């Protein structure tokens, strides 16, 4: 029998808000199917995409937080292969029937990609949950490969949708610890620079008035002659947001080769997803989870005479 189109739906979060519809589709649907902006635009033009129940007509439509986007993925669209379960040592900081929170070490990819199909957090989660065949983990918070810290994962479709809606309304708070070599001044504040992909280098993100609205709140926690520990909270959740915002202010994260960080103290960006708070997707009780600093960042602070929070 011929395959039928597959319906895919998501609630626009802060990472989608302010983006063009075709950009948001590439961000979200790429986990299901290989998707370029050209293909996304073709799907929109063919009537395959709805926003809040109405057929979308323009790829340039700007999404708002909380919008419900439905996509009929054509049967002809190439599908990603199903990730395989692999034994892995997971540092689980919280788990119940609906949510699991993992402390990811640096150097590990969260989700399989075309370049790396194995050895990811998701592969390890599938092994950890191998006795629950009905569970399809839905990752709520993603981290760059060399950023350490908390990854929040829903263990049911309903829990994932609820957490996405909570994230879109600002109820999911994500705090990071960053180490910089130039002390921020003033010591507390917020950075509101719009961000977009660098057209000259797609690996990078740059501040630009034409980009998506972005906000990071920061506070200096401790400082020495060589390094400063900064707590950052994401108000929006753009790609590389904290890294770009701090660098743009002249305070690049130590070890961040892509954005001008000092490489003498550590070999990767000294950025750690430290604390996350959110309403439990089922009970609605407040849930707060923390992850201790990894050894490389802790050692850098120790050498400077600073203690982590």
Phi and psi in degrees as GROMACS dihedral restraints (atoms count N, CA, C in turn):
[ dihedral_restraints ]
;  ai    aj    ak    al  type     phi  dphi    fc
    3     4     5     6     1   -68.5    20    10
    4     5     6     7     1   147.4    20    10
    6     7     8     9     1   -70.5    20    10
    7     8     9    10     1   151.8    20    10
    9    10    11    12     1  -106.6    20    10
   10    11    12    13     1   157.6    20    10
   12    13    14    15     1   -59.5    20    10
   13    14    15    16     1   151.8    20    10
   15    16    17    18     1  -111.6    20    10
   16    17    18    19     1   129.3    20    10
   18    19    20    21     1   -85.0    20    10
   19    20    21    22     1   131.9    20    10
   21    22    23    24     1  -125.8    20    10
   22    23    24    25     1   133.2    20    10
   24    25    26    27     1  -134.2    20    10
   25    26    27    28     1   142.9    20    10
   27    28    29    30     1  -147.6    20    10
   28    29    30    31     1   157.3    20    10
   30    31    32    33     1  -100.4    20    10
   31    32    33    34     1   124.3    20    10
   33    34    35    36     1   -62.0    20    10
   34    35    36    37     1   124.4    20    10
   36    37    38    39     1  -101.3    20    10
   37    38    39    40     1  -168.3    20    10
   39    40    41    42     1   -68.8    20    10
   40    41    42    43     1   -22.5    20    10
   42    43    44    45     1   -72.8    20    10
   43    44    45    46     1   -22.3    20    10
   45    46    47    48     1   -92.6    20    10
   46    47    48    49     1   -30.7    20    10
   48    49    50    51     1   -58.7    20    10
   49    50    51    52     1   132.9    20    10
   51    52    53    54     1    87.9    20    10
   52    53    54    55     1   -10.3    20    10
   54    55    56    57     1   -84.5    20    10
   55    56    57    58     1   156.0    20    10
   57    58    59    60     1   -65.6    20    10
   58    59    60    61     1   152.9    20    10
   60    61    62    63     1   -59.8    20    10
   61    62    63    64     1   -41.7    20    10
   63    64    65    66     1   -66.1    20    10
   64    65    66    67     1   -35.2    20    10
   66    67    68    69     1   -65.9    20    10
   67    68    69    70     1   -41.4    20    10
   69    70    71    72     1   -64.7    20    10
   70    71    72    73     1   -37.5    20    10
   72    73    74    75     1   -63.4    20    10
   73    74    75    76     1   -43.1    20    10
   75    76    77    78     1   -61.1    20    10
   76    77    78    79     1   -41.5    20    10
   78    79    80    81     1   -63.6    20    10
   79    80    81    82     1   -41.5    20    10
   81    82    83    84     1   -93.0    20    10
   82    83    84    85     1   -43.7    20    10
   84    85    86    87     1   -80.1    20    10
   85    86    87    88     1   -15.2    20    10
   87    88    89    90     1   -62.2    20    10
   88    89    90    91     1   -18.9    20    10
   90    91    92    93     1   -72.8    20    10
   91    92    93    94     1   -17.2    20    10
   93    94    95    96     1  -105.6    20    10
   94    95    96    97     1   -41.1    20    10
   96    97    98    99     1  -143.5    20    10
   97    98    99   100     1   149.9    20    10
   99   100   101   102     1   -63.3    20    10
  100   101   102   103     1   126.7    20    10
  102   103   104   105     1  -145.1    20    10
  103   104   105   106     1   126.6    20    10
  105   106   107   108     1  -105.6    20    10
  106   107   108   109     1   167.0    20    10
  108   109   110   111     1   -64.0    20    10
  109   110   111   112     1   -34.7    20    10
  111   112   113   114     1   -61.7    20    10
  112   113   114   115     1   -43.6    20    10
  114   115   116   117     1   -66.2    20    10
  115   116   117   118     1   -42.0    20    10
  117   118   119   120     1   -60.0    20    10
  118   119   120   121     1   -41.5    20    10
  120   121   122   123     1   -63.7    20    10
  121   122   123   124     1   -37.3    20    10
  123   124   125   126     1   -66.0    20    10
  124   125   126   127     1   -40.5    20    10
  126   127   128   129     1   -62.5    20    10
  127   128   129   130     1   -43.5    20    10
  129   130   131   132     1   -61.8    20    10
  130   131   132   133     1   -45.2    20    10
  132   133   134   135     1   -63.8    20    10
  133   134   135   136     1   -27.0    20    10
  135   136   137   138     1   -85.3    20    10
  136   137   138   139     1    -2.7    20    10
  138   139   140   141     1    86.8    20    10
  139   140   141   142     1    18.6    20    10
  141   142   143   144     1   -88.7    20    10
  142   143   144   145     1    -1.2    20    10
  144   145   146   147     1  -124.1    20    10
  145   146   147   148     1   135.7    20    10
  147   148   149   150     1  -121.7    20    10
  148   149   150   151     1   145.7    20    10
  150   151   152   153     1  -123.4    20    10
  151   152   153   154     1   118.4    20    10
  153   154   155   156     1    53.5    20    10
  154   155   156   157     1    41.8    20    10
  156   157   158   159     1    83.0    20    10
  157   158   159   160     1    -2.2    20    10
  159   160   161   162     1  -112.5    20    10
  160   161   162   163     1   138.6    20    10
  162   163   164   165     1   -62.7    20    10
  163   164   165   166     1   128.0    20    10
  165   166   167   168     1   -76.6    20    10
  166   167   168   169     1   143.4    20    10
  168   169   170   171     1  -118.9    20    10
  169   170   171   172     1   -17.0    20    10
  171   172   173   174     1  -130.3    20    10
  172   173   174   175     1   132.6    20    10
  174   175   176   177     1   -65.1    20    10
  175   176   177   178     1   -25.7    20    10
  177   178   179   180     1   -83.6    20    10
  178   179   180   181     1     1.2    20    10
  180   181   182   183     1   -54.1    20    10
  181   182   183   184     1   131.3    20    10
  183   184   185   186     1   -90.4    20    10
  184   185   186   187     1   127.7    20    10
  186   187   188   189     1   -81.7    20    10
  187   188   189   190     1   147.3    20    10
  189   190   191   192     1  -106.2    20    10
  190   191   192   193     1   156.4    20    10
  192   193   194   195     1   -60.9    20    10
  193   194   195   196     1   138.2    20    10
  195   196   197   198     1    88.3    20    10
  196   197   198   199     1    -7.1    20    10
  198   199   200   201     1   -66.6    20    10
  199   200   201   202     1   141.8    20    10
  201   202   203   204     1   -97.4    20    10
  202   203   204   205     1   121.5    20    10
  204   205   206   207     1  -112.3    20    10
  205   206   207   208     1   125.5    20    10
  207   208   209   210     1  -114.6    20    10
  208   209   210   211     1   137.9    20    10
  210   211   212   213     1  -131.9    20    10
  211   212   213   214     1   129.9    20    10
  213   214   215   216     1   -93.9    20    10
  214   215   216   217     1    99.3    20    10
  216   217   218   219     1   -74.4    20    10
  217   218   219   220     1   118.6    20    10
  219   220   221   222     1   -57.5    20    10
  220   221   222   223     1   148.0    20    10
  222   223   224   225     1   -60.6    20    10
  223   224   225   226     1   -27.6    20    10
  225   226   227   228     1   -78.6    20    10
  226   227   228   229     1   -10.5    20    10
  228   229   230   231     1   -68.5    20    10
  229   230   231   232     1   129.9    20    10
  231   232   233   234     1   -64.2    20    10
  232   233   234   235     1   130.3    20    10
  234   235   236   237     1   -93.0    20    10
  235   236   237   238     1   148.4    20    10
  237   238   239   240     1   -70.1    20    10
  238   239   240   241     1   149.0    20    10
  240   241   242   243     1   -73.1    20    10
  241   242   243   244     1   150.8    20    10
  243   244   245   246     1   -70.7    20    10
  244   245   246   247     1   126.9    20    10
  246   247   248   249     1   -60.0    20    10
  247   248   249   250     1   145.1    20    10
  249   250   251   252     1   -94.8    20    10
  250   251   252   253     1   146.9    20    10
  252   253   254   255     1   -74.2    20    10
  253   254   255   256     1   132.9    20    10
  255   256   257   258     1  -137.0    20    10
  256   257   258   259     1   135.2    20    10
  258   259   260   261     1   -57.7    20    10
  259   260   261   262     1   133.9    20    10
  261   262   263   264     1  -156.4    20    10
  262   263   264   265     1   149.3    20    10
  264   265   266   267     1   -86.0    20    10
  265   266   267   268     1   109.2    20    10
  267   268   269   270     1  -104.5    20    10
  268   269   270   271     1   133.8    20    10
  270   271   272   273     1   -90.8    20    10
  271   272   273   274     1    91.7    20    10
  273   274   275   276     1   -88.4    20    10
  274   275   276   277     1   120.0    20    10
  276   277   278   279     1   -95.0    20    10
  277   278   279   280     1   -19.3    20    10
  279   280   281   282     1  -161.0    20    10
  280   281   282   283     1   143.5    20    10
  282   283   284   285     1  -157.8    20    10
  283   284   285   286     1   136.4    20    10
  285   286   287   288     1  -143.3    20    10
  286   287   288   289     1  -163.4    20    10
  288   289   290   291     1   -70.0    20    10
  289   290   291   292     1   -17.3    20    10
  291   292   293   294     1  -116.0    20    10
  292   293   294   295     1   -23.8    20    10
  294   295   296   297     1  -139.1    20    10
  295   296   297   298     1   144.0    20    10
  297   298   299   300     1  -136.0    20    10
  298   299   300   301     1   138.5    20    10
  300   301   302   303     1  -123.5    20    10
  301   302   303   304     1   123.2    20    10
  303   304   305   306     1  -113.5    20    10
  304   305   306   307     1   138.4    20    10
  306   307   308   309     1   -90.5    20    10
  307   308   309   310     1   105.1    20    10
  309   310   311   312     1   -84.3    20    10
  310   311   312   313     1   128.9    20    10
  312   313   314   315     1   -74.9    20    10
  313   314   315   316     1   160.8    20    10
  315   316   317   318     1   -66.7    20    10
  316   317   318   319     1   152.4    20    10
  318   319   320   321     1    88.7    20    10
  319   320   321   322     1     0.3    20    10
  321   322   323   324     1  -110.5    20    10
  322   323   324   325     1   135.2    20    10
  324   325   326   327     1   -83.4    20    10
  325   326   327   328     1   142.6    20    10
  327   328   329   330     1   -74.9    20    10
  328   329   330   331     1   -46.5    20    10
  330   331   332   333     1  -129.5    20    10
  331   332   333   334     1   142.5    20    10
  333   334   335   336     1   -56.8    20    10
  334   335   336   337     1   145.6    20    10
  336   337   338   339     1  -127.0    20    10
  337   338   339   340     1   178.0    20    10
  339   340   341   342     1   -64.0    20    10
  340   341   342   343     1   -32.8    20    10
  342   343   344   345     1   -81.8    20    10
  343   344   345   346     1   -29.7    20    10
  345   346   347   348     1  -133.7    20    10
  346   347   348   349     1   106.2    20    10
  348   349   350   351     1   -99.7    20    10
  349   350   351   352     1    -5.3    20    10
  351   352   353   354     1  -138.4    20    10
  352   353   354   355     1   167.1    20    10
  354   355   356   357     1    75.0    20    10
  355   356   357   358     1    21.0    20    10
  357   358   359   360     1   -99.4    20    10
  358   359   360   361     1   170.0    20    10
  360   361   362   363     1   -59.8    20    10
  361   362   363   364     1   -42.4    20    10
  363   364   365   366     1   -62.8    20    10
  364   365   366   367     1   -40.4    20    10
  366   367   368   369     1   -57.8    20    10
  367   368   369   370     1   -44.0    20    10
  369   370   371   372     1   -67.4    20    10
  370   371   372   373     1   -37.4    20    10
  372   373   374   375     1   -64.1    20    10
  373   374   375   376     1   -41.1    20    10
  375   376   377   378     1   -61.2    20    10
  376   377   378   379     1   -35.8    20    10
  378   379   380   381     1   -69.9    20    10
  379   380   381   382     1   -44.4    20    10
  381   382   383   384     1   -59.0    20    10
  382   383   384   385     1   -34.0    20    10
  384   385   386   387     1  -102.4    20    10
  385   386   387   388     1    20.7    20    10
  387   388   389   390     1   -62.3    20    10
  388   389   390   391     1   -22.1    20    10
  390   391   392   393     1   -84.9    20    10
  391   392   393   394     1    -3.5    20    10
  393   394   395   396     1  -115.4    20    10
  394   395   396   397     1    78.1    20    10
  396   397   398   399     1   -63.3    20    10
  397   398   399   400     1   -21.1    20    10
  399   400   401   402     1   -80.3    20    10
  400   401   402   403     1   -12.5    20    10
  402   403   404   405     1   -82.0    20    10
  403   404   405   406     1   131.9    20    10
  405   406   407   408     1  -122.9    20    10
  406   407   408   409     1    98.1    20    10
  408   409   410   411     1   -57.6    20    10
  409   410   411   412     1   134.1    20    10
  411   412   413   414     1  -117.5    20    10
  412   413   414   415     1   112.3    20    10
  414   415   416   417     1   -78.3    20    10
  415   416   417   418     1   124.6    20    10
  417   418   419   420     1   -92.7    20    10
  418   419   420   421     1   -41.4    20    10
  420   421   422   423     1  -120.0    20    10
  421   422   423   424     1   121.0    20    10
  423   424   425   426     1  -104.8    20    10
  424   425   426   427     1   150.3    20    10
  426   427   428   429     1  -127.6    20    10
  427   428   429   430     1   151.5    20    10
  429   430   431   432     1   -62.5    20    10
  430   431   432   433     1   157.2    20    10
  432   433   434   435     1   -52.5    20    10
  433   434   435   436     1   -44.9    20    10
  435   436   437   438     1   -96.5    20    10
  436   437   438   439     1    10.3    20    10
  438   439   440   441     1   -96.5    20    10
  439   440   441   442     1   132.1    20    10
  441   442   443   444     1   -96.4    20    10
  442   443   444   445     1   168.3    20    10
  444   445   446   447     1   120.5    20    10
  445   446   447   448     1  -159.7    20    10
  447   448   449   450     1   -77.5    20    10
  448   449   450   451     1   130.9    20    10
  450   451   452   453     1  -119.7    20    10
  451   452   453   454     1   120.6    20    10
  453   454   455   456     1   -96.8    20    10
  454   455   456   457     1   130.8    20    10
  456   457   458   459     1  -130.5    20    10
  457   458   459   460     1   129.9    20    10
  459   460   461   462     1   -86.0    20    10
  460   461   462   463     1   145.6    20    10
  462   463   464   465     1  -109.1    20    10
  463   464   465   466     1    13.0    20    10
  465   466   467   468     1  -152.8    20    10
  466   467   468   469     1   157.2    20    10
  468   469   470   471     1   -62.4    20    10
  469   470   471   472     1   -40.8    20    10
  471   472   473   474     1   -64.4    20    10
  472   473   474   475     1   -42.9    20    10
  474   475   476   477     1   -63.9    20    10
  475   476   477   478     1   -39.3    20    10
  477   478   479   480     1   -64.5    20    10
  478   479   480   481     1   -44.3    20    10
  480   481   482   483     1   -63.0    20    10
  481   482   483   484     1   -41.4    20    10
  483   484   485   486     1   -63.5    20    10
  484   485   486   487     1   -44.6    20    10
  486   487   488   489     1   -67.0    20    10
  487   488   489   490     1   -34.0    20    10
  489   490   491   492     1   -63.0    20    10
  490   491   492   493     1   -43.3    20    10
  492   493   494   495     1   -64.7    20    10
  493   494   495   496     1   -40.8    20    10
  495   496   497   498     1   -62.4    20    10
  496   497   498   499     1   -40.8    20    10
  498   499   500   501     1   -63.7    20    10
  499   500   501   502     1   -39.4    20    10
  501   502   503   504     1   -66.7    20    10
  502   503   504   505     1   -25.0    20    10
  504   505   506   507     1  -102.8    20    10
  505   506   507   508     1    14.0    20    10
  507   508   509   510     1    79.7    20    10
  508   509   510   511     1    16.5    20    10
  510   511   512   513     1   -90.3    20    10
  511   512   513   514     1    -7.9    20    10
  513   514   515   516     1  -102.1    20    10
  514   515   516   517     1   112.4    20    10
  516   517   518   519     1  -104.1    20    10
  517   518   519   520     1   128.1    20    10
  519   520   521   522     1  -121.4    20    10
  520   521   522   523     1   117.9    20    10
  522   523   524   525     1  -112.8    20    10
  523   524   525   526     1   137.6    20    10
  525   526   527   528     1  -120.5    20    10
  526   527   528   529     1   155.8    20    10
  528   529   530   531     1  -112.6    20    10
  529   530   531   532     1   129.9    20    10
  531   532   533   534     1  -127.7    20    10
  532   533   534   535     1   145.9    20    10
  534   535   536   537     1  -112.8    20    10
  535   536   537   538     1   124.5    20    10
  537   538   539   540     1  -121.5    20    10
  538   539   540   541     1   161.1    20    10
  540   541   542   543     1  -103.6    20    10
  541   542   543   544     1    -4.3    20    10
  543   544   545   546     1  -122.1    20    10
  544   545   546   547     1   119.1    20    10
  546   547   548   549     1   -65.8    20    10
  547   548   549   550     1   128.6    20    10
  549   550   551   552     1   -61.7    20    10
  550   551   552   553     1   141.6    20    10
  552   553   554   555     1  -139.0    20    10
  553   554   555   556     1   120.5    20    10
  555   556   557   558     1   -70.0    20    10
  556   557   558   559     1   165.9    20    10
  558   559   560   561     1   -72.8    20    10
  559   560   561   562     1   -14.7    20    10
  561   562   563   564     1  -135.2    20    10
  562   563   564   565     1   151.9    20    10
  564   565   566   567     1   167.8    20    10
  565   566   567   568     1  -166.1    20    10
  567   568   569   570     1  -139.4    20    10
  568   569   570   571     1   148.8    20    10
  570   571   572   573     1  -116.8    20    10
  571   572   573   574     1   125.3    20    10
  573   574   575   576     1  -126.4    20    10
  574   575   576   577     1    64.8    20    10
  576   577   578   579     1  -102.8    20    10
  577   578   579   580     1   126.8    20    10
  579   580   581   582     1   -66.6    20    10
  580   581   582   583     1   144.8    20    10
  582   583   584   585     1  -127.9    20    10
  583   584   585   586     1   148.5    20    10
  585   586   587   588     1  -154.5    20    10
  586   587   588   589     1   162.3    20    10
  588   589   590   591     1   -61.9    20    10
  589   590   591   592     1   141.0    20    10
  591   592   593   594     1   -71.9    20    10
  592   593   594   595     1   116.8    20    10
  594   595   596   597     1   -63.5    20    10
  595   596   597   598     1   -20.3    20    10
  597   598   599   600     1   -88.3    20    10
  598   599   600   601     1   -17.0    20    10
  600   601   602   603     1  -155.8    20    10
  601   602   603   604     1   101.0    20    10
  603   604   605   606     1   -67.5    20    10
  604   605   606   607     1   -10.8    20    10
  606   607   608   609     1   -73.9    20    10
  607   608   609   610     1   -21.9    20    10
  609   610   611   612     1  -103.3    20    10
  610   611   612   613     1   156.0    20    10
  612   613   614   615     1  -117.8    20    10
  613   614   615   616     1   140.9    20    10
  615   616   617   618     1  -131.6    20    10
  616   617   618   619     1   151.0    20    10
  618   619   620   621     1   -71.3    20    10
  619   620   621   622     1   135.1    20    10
  621   622   623   624     1  -159.2    20    10
  622   623   624   625     1   138.0    20    10
  624   625   626   627     1   -58.0    20    10
  625   626   627   628     1   -23.2    20    10
  627   628   629   630     1   -84.9    20    10
  628   629   630   631     1    -1.1    20    10
  630   631   632   633     1   -83.0    20    10
  631   632   633   634     1  -174.4    20    10
  633   634   635   636     1   -79.9    20    10
  634   635   636   637     1   137.8    20    10
  636   637   638   639     1   -56.2    20    10
  637   638   639   640     1   136.4    20    10
  639   640   641   642     1  -144.0    20    10
  640   641   642   643     1   141.9    20    10
  642   643   644   645     1  -142.2    20    10
  643   644   645   646     1   131.0    20    10
  645   646   647   648     1  -125.7    20    10
  646   647   648   649     1   131.0    20    10
  648   649   650   651     1   -99.9    20    10
  649   650   651   652     1   142.2    20    10
  651   652   653   654     1  -138.5    20    10
  652   653   654   655     1   157.9    20    10
  654   655   656   657     1  -152.7    20    10
  655   656   657   658     1   129.5    20    10
  657   658   659   660     1   -73.2    20    10
  658   659   660   661     1   126.7    20    10
  660   661   662   663     1   -97.8    20    10
  661   662   663   664     1   -37.1    20    10
  663   664   665   666     1  -160.0    20    10
  664   665   666   667     1   151.1    20    10
  666   667   668   669     1  -146.8    20    10
  667   668   669   670     1   145.8    20    10
  669   670   671   672     1  -131.0    20    10
  670   671   672   673     1  -173.3    20    10
  672   673   674   675     1   -67.6    20    10
  673   674   675   676     1   -23.8    20    10
  675   676   677   678     1  -108.9    20    10
  676   677   678   679     1   -34.6    20    10
  678   679   680   681     1  -141.0    20    10
  679   680   681   682     1   161.0    20    10
  681   682   683   684     1  -133.1    20    10
  682   683   684   685     1   134.0    20    10
  684   685   686   687     1   -95.3    20    10
  685   686   687   688     1   125.2    20    10
  687   688   689   690     1  -123.0    20    10
  688   689   690   691     1   133.0    20    10
  690   691   692   693     1   -94.6    20    10
  691   692   693   694     1   129.7    20    10
  693   694   695   696     1  -121.8    20    10
  694   695   696   697     1   139.8    20    10
  696   697   698   699     1  -121.4    20    10
  697   698   699   700     1   129.2    20    10
  699   700   701   702     1   -80.6    20    10
  700   701   702   703     1   122.5    20    10
  702   703   704   705     1   -90.3    20    10
  703   704   705   706     1   -39.3    20    10
  705   706   707   708     1  -112.6    20    10
  706   707   708   709     1   173.7    20    10
  708   709   710   711     1  -132.6    20    10
  709   710   711   712     1    59.4    20    10
  711   712   713   714     1   -78.5    20    10
  712   713   714   715     1   160.2    20    10
  714   715   716   717     1   -58.5    20    10
  715   716   717   718     1   129.5    20    10
  717   718   719   720     1    59.6    20    10
  718   719   720   721     1    21.2    20    10
  720   721   722   723     1   -55.9    20    10
  721   722   723   724     1   -53.8    20    10
  723   724   725   726     1   -62.4    20    10
  724   725   726   727     1   -42.7    20    10
  726   727   728   729     1   -59.2    20    10
  727   728   729   730     1   -44.7    20    10
  729   730   731   732     1   -73.5    20    10
  730   731   732   733     1   -43.8    20    10
  732   733   734   735     1   -60.9    20    10
  733   734   735   736     1   -46.1    20    10
  735   736   737   738     1   -66.1    20    10
  736   737   738   739     1   -41.6    20    10
  738   739   740   741     1   -62.6    20    10
  739   740   741   742     1   -40.3    20    10
  741   742   743   744     1   -64.4    20    10
  742   743   744   745     1   -26.1    20    10
  744   745   746   747     1   -88.1    20    10
  745   746   747   748     1    -0.3    20    10
  747   748   749   750     1    90.9    20    10
  748   749   750   751     1    15.8    20    10
  750   751   752   753     1  -125.3    20    10
  751   752   753   754     1    58.8    20    10
  753   754   755   756     1   -61.4    20    10
  754   755   756   757     1   148.5    20    10
  756   757   758   759     1   -71.5    20    10
  757   758   759   760     1   135.3    20    10
  759   760   761   762     1   -55.7    20    10
  760   761   762   763     1   134.9    20    10
  762   763   764   765     1    82.3    20    10
  763   764   765   766     1    -0.4    20    10
  765   766   767   768     1   -87.2    20    10
  766   767   768   769     1    89.0    20    10
  768   769   770   771     1   -59.2    20    10
  769   770   771   772     1   -36.2    20    10
  771   772   773   774     1   -70.0    20    10
  772   773   774   775     1   -28.7    20    10
  774   775   776   777     1  -122.8    20    10
  775   776   777   778     1    27.9    20    10
  777   778   779   780     1    85.2    20    10
  778   779   780   781     1    21.2    20    10
  780   781   782   783     1   -75.8    20    10
  781   782   783   784     1   154.7    20    10
  783   784   785   786     1   -69.8    20    10
  784   785   786   787     1   120.0    20    10
  786   787   788   789     1   -90.8    20    10
  787   788   789   790     1     1.9    20    10
  789   790   791   792     1   -79.8    20    10
  790   791   792   793     1   -21.1    20    10
  792   793   794   795     1   -98.8    20    10
  793   794   795   796     1   -26.3    20    10
  795   796   797   798     1  -159.9    20    10
  796   797   798   799     1   150.3    20    10
  798   799   800   801     1   -92.8    20    10
  799   800   801   802     1     5.3    20    10
  801   802   803   804     1  -149.5    20    10
  802   803   804   805     1   166.7    20    10
  804   805   806   807     1   -61.0    20    10
  805   806   807   808     1   129.6    20    10
  807   808   809   810     1   -83.0    20    10
  808   809   810   811     1    70.5    20    10
  810   811   812   813     1  -131.1    20    10
  811   812   813   814     1   130.2    20    10
  813   814   815   816     1  -136.3    20    10
  814   815   816   817     1   124.5    20    10
  816   817   818   819     1   -75.6    20    10
  817   818   819   820     1    98.3    20    10
  819   820   821   822     1   -87.6    20    10
  820   821   822   823     1   -45.0    20    10
  822   823   824   825     1  -143.2    20    10
  823   824   825   826     1   138.7    20    10
  825   826   827   828     1  -133.4    20    10
  826   827   828   829     1   136.0    20    10
  828   829   830   831     1  -128.2    20    10
  829   830   831   832     1   140.9    20    10
  831   832   833   834     1  -162.9    20    10
  832   833   834   835     1   158.9    20    10
  834   835   836   837     1   -73.7    20    10
  835   836   837   838     1   137.1    20    10
  837   838   839   840     1   -60.2    20    10
  838   839   840   841     1   133.5    20    10
  840   841   842   843     1   -64.5    20    10
  841   842   843   844     1   -18.6    20    10
  843   844   845   846     1  -110.1    20    10
  844   845   846   847     1   -54.7    20    10
  846   847   848   849     1   -80.1    20    10
  847   848   849   850     1   -23.5    20    10
  849   850   851   852     1    69.8    20    10
  850   851   852   853     1     8.7    20    10
  852   853   854   855     1   -71.5    20    10
  853   854   855   856     1   147.9    20    10
  855   856   857   858     1   -62.4    20    10
  856   857   858   859     1   136.3    20    10
  858   859   860   861     1  -125.6    20    10
  859   860   861   862     1   124.5    20    10
  861   862   863   864     1  -128.9    20    10
  862   863   864   865     1   130.0    20    10
  864   865   866   867     1  -132.9    20    10
  865   866   867   868     1   139.1    20    10
  867   868   869   870     1  -125.9    20    10
  868   869   870   871     1   155.5    20    10
  870   871   872   873     1  -130.0    20    10
  871   872   873   874     1   127.7    20    10
  873   874   875   876     1   -65.0    20    10
  874   875   876   877     1   155.8    20    10
  876   877   878   879     1   -61.4    20    10
  877   878   879   880     1   142.1    20    10
  879   880   881   882     1   -69.5    20    10
  880   881   882   883     1   164.1    20    10
  882   883   884   885     1   -59.1    20    10
  883   884   885   886     1   -39.3    20    10
  885   886   887   888     1   -67.2    20    10
  886   887   888   889     1   -40.3    20    10
  888   889   890   891     1   -72.5    20    10
  889   890   891   892     1   -41.2    20    10
  891   892   893   894     1   -60.3    20    10
  892   893   894   895     1   -39.9    20    10
  894   895   896   897     1   -65.2    20    10
  895   896   897   898     1   -37.8    20    10
  897   898   899   900     1   -64.7    20    10
  898   899   900   901     1   -41.8    20    10
  900   901   902   903     1   -67.0    20    10
  901   902   903   904     1   -41.2    20    10
  903   904   905   906     1   -60.9    20    10
  904   905   906   907     1   -41.8    20    10
  906   907   908   909     1   -64.4    20    10
  907   908   909   910     1   -26.1    20    10
  909   910   911   912     1   -93.1    20    10
  910   911   912   913     1     1.7    20    10
  912   913   914   915     1    78.8    20    10
  913   914   915   916     1    22.0    20    10
  915   916   917   918     1  -109.7    20    10
  916   917   918   919     1   150.2    20    10
  918   919   920   921     1  -111.4    20    10
  919   920   921   922     1   140.7    20    10
  921   922   923   924     1   -70.3    20    10
  922   923   924   925     1   161.0    20    10
